[in-house]
Amino acid sequence: MKTQSTFTFAKFKSTGVAALALAAALTLIPASSASAKTQRSLPDGVRHELLMLPYVSVFDNLSYRINDNGVVELFGEVVRPVLRSDAENVVKKLEGVTRVENHIEVLPLSPFDNQIRFATARAIYGFTPLNRYGLGTQPSIRIIVKNGNVTLAGVVNSEADRNMANLRANSVAGVFSVTNDLVVNKN
């Protein structure tokens, strides 16, 4: 039987209680056996290590999947090449990780894409109804730009916020297309 654990940064950021959720999750892990503890704490360890990477920004999107054999698959898109290798290096040092498969894509360096990144961030986070999503060290709306195409990833509180972010991103000059992968938090 194969089980998988998947995580994206924005999964717990919609209400700004990521630190509390992580702390609560860590305190609820039973210490019944060493192998069970390792199995249950591995997702938290991977999440923690990825969150602690110093260069992760609103323009990066990291996610992972863990299988029963301790193989961690890393996914997403990053602006800085060093972030791809750093993510792999910190995860492979964790107890219980047998192998890391790194599928993180390094986005092309482009002044045009950089202009779109910053303009989209201003359009979304500078808009009063959406600026709460930009608060904190890990904003819950990720802005991924590749060759003029924007992808919005993360979690928002309502369908209205999801639609507003999409409209704001579509209003940015120079954007070819917008893919709205924002998920509405059910809580």
Secondary structure, 3 states (H helix, E strand, C coil): CCCCEEEEHHHHCCCCCHHHHHHHHHHCCCCCCHHHHHHHHHHHHHHHHHHCCCCCCCCCEEEEEECCCCEEEEEEEECCHHHHHHHHHHHHCCCCCCEEEECCEECCCCHHHHHHHHHHHHHHHCCHHHHHHHCCCCCCEEEEEECCEEEEEEEECCHHHHHHHHHHHHCCCCCCEEEEEEEECCC
